[in-house]
Amino acid sequence: MTDDPSKAAASPTSETSSVTTTSAAAPTKKKAPKEKAAKNAIAKSDAKSGSKSGAKSGATKKAASKKAVPQPASKQAASASGSAATSSATQAGPSARPARGAFAAGAARASGERRRRSGTPLIPSAPVELSAARRLAAGAGADALADEVVSAVTEGPTEPETRGPATGASPARAARAGRGSPPTEPGDGAGTFEPVVGEAAGAETVEGETVEVLEVADAPETVDPADVLPAEPTPPRRPRPPRSAVRSTRRATPGEPARLRAVPPVEPIPTQAEGQAGDHGTRHTQTAQEGGWERALTSGLQSRAEKLVGAVLEGAEFSSESRPGPTELVELAVNVLRAAASSAGVPAEDVERQVAETLAYLRRRLTGDYVVDEFGFDEDYTVNVHLPLLRPFYKTWFRVEVRGIENIPDEGGALVVGNHSGTIAMDSLMTQVAVYDEHPRHRHLRMLGADLVFQMPFVGAMARRSGTTLAANSDAERLLSSGALVGVWPEGFKGVGKPFSERYKLQRFGRGGFVSAALRAGVPIVPVSIVGAEEIYPILGNMPAVARLLGLPYAPITPTFPLLGPLGMVPLPSKWLIEFGPPIETTSFGPEAADDPMLVFDLTDQVRETIQQTLYSLLMQRKSVFL
Amino acid sequence: MAKVVLVTGVSRYLGGLYARRLSTDPSIERILGVDVVPPKHSIGRAEFVRADIRNPMIGRIMAQAGVDTVVHMNVIATPKDTGGRVTQKEINVIGTMQLLAACQKSESVSRLVVKSSAAVYGSSPRDPAMFTEDMNPKTLPRTGFGKDSVEVEGYVRGFSRRRPDVEITMLRLANVVGPSIHTAITDYFALPLVPVPLGFDARFQFVHEDDATAAMILATTGPPAGIVNVAGDGFLTVTQCTAIARRPVVPVPLQAAGVIGNIVRRSGLADFSSDQLTFLAFGRGLDTSRMRSVLEFEPHFTTRGAFEDYARHLRPAVPGVEGVGEVVSDAAGGTAAALSRVFDRIQP
């Protein structure tokens, strides 16, 4: 320690030598050095804590004091190291099971991480090749190897003593080492200790990796300039086996840095992902260090984390090789989706299909690739947006019960005539859903709306898109003669805006224009009676001044509306009954009958009476307004 | 049958196109192209006569040449090209008056073909979905080109009363679009940022410039048809149009549309009068059954086809935007690729 400053100048490559020392120390000094290290650490921290002057000496001191921190753990480490020693014997045997290469790699790096966190970063590392995040990620694999890690940790401190010269790195790095606090340490120390750990890891469970280690052990030292780092002026050289160990651990992540750099856009994301995974890993690490029993508890989680990180790393390596493309994007999205779906307990296929449909819809919207008919009806929108938005109301809120849907013809034009109520035209929307959902042919109900609807922004656009058109004879006849199913509510605003006291009393049915339209087109009239809509917003009063101001036919006062503000716009959840009556034929009268006002009035009255009678009978059958 | 044809507005794009097309018809003996400025484009074998239709001299030309068919294509929709609204109105209304007066005097004229516009139907929320030729507008256009068109049609109606022997065909063209023509609507969708009325999504019909010309040719040489709507099949909404033209939109409340319209007009990017703004909010539909049954014309382009043909020749809103898009999608693809691999592995 004392000659530290003088030799610190050595060179940036001193890291490599330090690496060698550490790893060299690992197999040879097992138990004894550890205890020594512990003592040393305490002693140093006591002695030197007061005097910090030069950057370098400061760094070493800090490092020493840091060493003191992990000391409590060293006891465990000591006990654990025994097992490490025994397992190192198994490592020697090349017969190791080959399966878990990635795992071992992860473990190696992980334990490096562990070491970094708990050990003293006395020896500054090689200029970092692996990104910090990557190493963090590696940490996740570590947990099973807690014992070895800790033993390695305790070894760390011993190094500086035995090999003073190596510790002194460039001043800047030393300073950094000094500055760093264990958790945020930028990873300088990690690189240094990695080798040791790698060996420890290999020693433990080990597997496939060992084989590699052995192979590399014989390899000449010239290998992998990238690994070893620029120029090896190599002041002090150390025995070979450890160096090979260094290489072997790096082999675990072969050529990573270079490749990652080669494909820049790919780089950030995987490291991010790993960084997250790494966080898990480190969390486990800390808990594992606290007590032996906790290790047992968390072992399940740990093994899962290992698997995950192994997969992540392999995936990342693989991805850096491939050329990005839109296919990957889709693959990724689908995978994420499937994972999310399965974790939520929903069949992945269903979710996938639904999302695919939604995306297809959005694509059509963005490219304008949909058809709008002459009335502005946009079937794509209606089926995918309009009806799905109304369905919760239809099914859950109003619990609509539909009767006589068979009275709507399977094809050809027909005029559906209904009673209007409910302050806003909710009844027509619900009838639209009823016809589409309940009818075996899923017919669209094309409604006729007042011109006020089309004057209003948004409302008008939505109405046109969902198939509503202006309530004019020309439009009605055009629709009916084209074979569409047309819905009309002839009471108009008189019906929707009538006070609650007049509920279920039909108002005048317009001027009978709907009848003449049906007569001209020769289509049947299907009366529909809707019960329940009257109660959704009971109109108790009107605010004529407000209505005039806003240009509306009425401004209702309901029990909740102006009182609760926007909350008052939530309709009351009444129970609905919609009954389609038997169709009234008009073909027998011929199209010229449309010009016979008497006949038109008679037919209008007949339709009106039918609806009124059906309403009464439905009201009799209804047990309660809300149930 | 048409032998000697006089075409007004031949220096304008559609007039020139018409003259070129008509030149290929061997049954036409002579084509006279009339305009106040010489045409910049070819007018085929048409003879250019520099004359102002606002001037009674046009009658002498007709008499000298023995014109039997007058094709009036000089109802101008874009005041920008002619030097302002005042000139536009002058040309449209006074020009038509003088031309029709000359026609009324002329012994030789036996057919009058007028290029009118669907703008005569106006545009309002109380419009029926489709206008047939016998329907009246719910709200009369009160300004600009729409009003001019209504007045022009009024004069033509008066002329038809006074000269019942003259066959009259008047085509109400939907908005003409195409790769080369410049109208208010093509300028509008060429804006780098398209202001659209907030909360409205009007339906449009378009007719391709080639179809418009072909319909005019048919009206000149074919049977007399009276008033006929001419439009491509199908509809497009404003949203669809901007999507096809790949233009970003900025929704503007209809109340503020006048102000925005003024700004756009002052900036010279596009030319919009207030009735065109309501057109953008409520749109319009034309019933084209008469076009098929009486004029016997079948447009080659649908509404969508015509607009797509126009949009194909539209420059991107921001130059170089494609390149940027590619770079972005490349980068996105890269990160996505990485992520996808990661998830591949995570997935059991």
Chai-1 contact restraints between the chains, C-beta under 6 A:
chainA,res_idxA,chainB,res_idxB,connection_type,confidence,min_distance_angstrom,max_distance_angstrom,comment,restraint_id
A,P265,B,A331,contact,1.0,0.0,6.0,A-B,restraint_1
A,P265,B,G334,contact,1.0,0.0,6.0,A-B,restraint_2
A,P265,B,T335,contact,1.0,0.0,6.0,A-B,restraint_3
A,V266,B,G334,contact,1.0,0.0,6.0,A-B,restraint_4
A,V266,B,A338,contact,1.0,0.0,6.0,A-B,restraint_5
A,I269,B,T335,contact,1.0,0.0,6.0,A-B,restraint_6
A,I269,B,A338,contact,1.0,0.0,6.0,A-B,restraint_7
A,I269,B,L339,contact,1.0,0.0,6.0,A-B,restraint_8
A,P270,B,A338,contact,1.0,0.0,6.0,A-B,restraint_9
A,A273,B,V342,contact,1.0,0.0,6.0,A-B,restraint_10
A,A311,B,R345,contact,1.0,0.0,6.0,A-B,restraint_11
A,A311,B,I346,contact,1.0,0.0,6.0,A-B,restraint_12
A,V312,B,V342,contact,1.0,0.0,6.0,A-B,restraint_13
A,E314,B,R345,contact,1.0,0.0,6.0,A-B,restraint_14
A,G315,B,R341,contact,1.0,0.0,6.0,A-B,restraint_15
A,G315,B,V342,contact,1.0,0.0,6.0,A-B,restraint_16
A,G315,B,D344,contact,1.0,0.0,6.0,A-B,restraint_17
A,G315,B,R345,contact,1.0,0.0,6.0,A-B,restraint_18
A,F318,B,R341,contact,1.0,0.0,6.0,A-B,restraint_19
A,S319,B,A337,contact,1.0,0.0,6.0,A-B,restraint_20
A,S319,B,A338,contact,1.0,0.0,6.0,A-B,restraint_21
A,S319,B,R341,contact,1.0,0.0,6.0,A-B,restraint_22
A,S322,B,A337,contact,1.0,0.0,6.0,A-B,restraint_23
A,P324,B,G333,contact,1.0,0.0,6.0,A-B,restraint_24
A,P324,B,G334,contact,1.0,0.0,6.0,A-B,restraint_25
A,P324,B,A337,contact,1.0,0.0,6.0,A-B,restraint_26
A,G325,B,G333,contact,1.0,0.0,6.0,A-B,restraint_27
A,P326,B,G333,contact,1.0,0.0,6.0,A-B,restraint_28
A,E328,B,A336,contact,1.0,0.0,6.0,A-B,restraint_29
A,E328,B,A337,contact,1.0,0.0,6.0,A-B,restraint_30
A,E328,B,S340,contact,1.0,0.0,6.0,A-B,restraint_31
A,L329,B,A336,contact,1.0,0.0,6.0,A-B,restraint_32
A,E331,B,S340,contact,1.0,0.0,6.0,A-B,restraint_33
A,L332,B,A336,contact,1.0,0.0,6.0,A-B,restraint_34
A,L332,B,L339,contact,1.0,0.0,6.0,A-B,restraint_35
A,L332,B,S340,contact,1.0,0.0,6.0,A-B,restraint_36
A,L332,B,F343,contact,1.0,0.0,6.0,A-B,restraint_37
A,N335,B,F343,contact,1.0,0.0,6.0,A-B,restraint_38
A,N335,B,Q347,contact,1.0,0.0,6.0,A-B,restraint_39
A,T367,B,A243,contact,1.0,0.0,6.0,A-B,restraint_40
A,G368,B,Q240,contact,1.0,0.0,6.0,A-B,restraint_41
A,G368,B,A243,contact,1.0,0.0,6.0,A-B,restraint_42
A,G368,B,I244,contact,1.0,0.0,6.0,A-B,restraint_43
A,V372,B,F235,contact,1.0,0.0,6.0,A-B,restraint_44
A,V372,B,T237,contact,1.0,0.0,6.0,A-B,restraint_45
A,E374,B,A129,contact,1.0,0.0,6.0,A-B,restraint_46
A,E374,B,M130,contact,1.0,0.0,6.0,A-B,restraint_47
A,E374,B,G285,contact,1.0,0.0,6.0,A-B,restraint_48
A,F375,B,A129,contact,1.0,0.0,6.0,A-B,restraint_49
A,G376,B,R203,contact,1.0,0.0,6.0,A-B,restraint_50
A,D451,B,P125,contact,1.0,0.0,6.0,A-B,restraint_51
A,D451,B,R126,contact,1.0,0.0,6.0,A-B,restraint_52
A,F454,B,P125,contact,1.0,0.0,6.0,A-B,restraint_53
A,Q455,B,P125,contact,1.0,0.0,6.0,A-B,restraint_54
A,P457,B,G199,contact,1.0,0.0,6.0,A-B,restraint_55
A,P457,B,F200,contact,1.0,0.0,6.0,A-B,restraint_56
A,F458,B,G199,contact,1.0,0.0,6.0,A-B,restraint_57
A,A461,B,G199,contact,1.0,0.0,6.0,A-B,restraint_58
A,A461,B,F200,contact,1.0,0.0,6.0,A-B,restraint_59
A,A461,B,D201,contact,1.0,0.0,6.0,A-B,restraint_60
A,T469,B,A129,contact,1.0,0.0,6.0,A-B,restraint_61
A,A472,B,P128,contact,1.0,0.0,6.0,A-B,restraint_62
A,S474,B,P128,contact,1.0,0.0,6.0,A-B,restraint_63
A,D475,B,P128,contact,1.0,0.0,6.0,A-B,restraint_64
A,D475,B,A129,contact,1.0,0.0,6.0,A-B,restraint_65
